[in-house]
């Protein structure tokens, strides 16, 4: 996968679906997506192959049928995409993102709890690194 190979929204949605259903055949994927997206088989196949050429997917034959699966976990991919967004769009600062959450979003209590836990872990890591300790 190239370092900065871009993903469109439709590609990211498809990649996430492949991640949930993996390994998945084109037929199974189309059957899963058709009711909500209306995507034709040829469109899905074209997108899968584009994602494979970009390095996001791999394919293997299972009982004579090609099945697709992600080359990197969706969690790792999303972490990288968020990191790219913070660096490229926000200039490395997460403050605008946090301000957005504070001003415009209602956050589920469990999500808020996770965010608080992450901030506490970040603070501990910062304290450890500033005192010369290894985390």
HELIX and SHEET records of a PDB file:
HELIX    1   1 UNK A    9  UNK A   21  1                                  13    
HELIX    2   2 UNK A   26  UNK A   37  1                                  12    
HELIX    3   3 UNK A   41  UNK A   54  1                                  14    
HELIX    4   4 UNK A   74  UNK A   88  1                                  15    
HELIX    5   5 UNK A   95  UNK A  104  1                                  10    
HELIX    6   6 UNK A  109  UNK A  130  1                                  22    
SHEET    1   A 3 UNK A  24  UNK A  25  0                                        
SHEET    2   A 3 UNK A  65  UNK A  70 -1                                        
SHEET    3   A 3 UNK A  57  UNK A  62 -1                                        
END                                                                             
